[in-house]
Amino acid sequence: MSKGLALLTAILVIACFVAAGVTISYQNYGWMTVAILAGFVIMGAGIFAKRKGQ
C-alpha cells in the first residue's frame, strides 16, 4: 500500500469518528451510527489493503 493511500484512509477514519462525535452533540443517533459504521468500514478496507500489499 502506498503511503498516500495509507494517509488518506487514516484521515478518513479520523474524520468519520469526529463526525460521529459532532452528531452525538446534536443528538442525531441515526447519522452517528452511519458515521461510526463508515469509520470501521474504511478502517477495515485499509487493513485489508495493507495485508494484501505485504
Secondary structure in CASP SS format (residue, H / E / C, confidence):
PFRMAT SS
TARGET T0000
AUTHOR 0000-0000-0000
METHOD secondary structure of the structure
MODEL  1
M C 1.00
S C 1.00
K H 1.00
G H 1.00
L H 1.00
A H 1.00
L H 1.00
L H 1.00
T H 1.00
A H 1.00
I H 1.00
L H 1.00
V H 1.00
I H 1.00
A H 1.00
C H 1.00
F H 1.00
V H 1.00
A H 1.00
A H 1.00
G H 1.00
V H 1.00
T H 1.00
I H 1.00
S H 1.00
Y C 1.00
Q C 1.00
N C 1.00
Y H 1.00
G H 1.00
W H 1.00
M H 1.00
T H 1.00
V H 1.00
A H 1.00
I H 1.00
L H 1.00
A H 1.00
G H 1.00
F H 1.00
V H 1.00
I H 1.00
M H 1.00
G H 1.00
A H 1.00
G H 1.00
I H 1.00
F H 1.00
A H 1.00
K H 1.00
R H 1.00
K H 1.00
G H 1.00
Q C 1.00
END
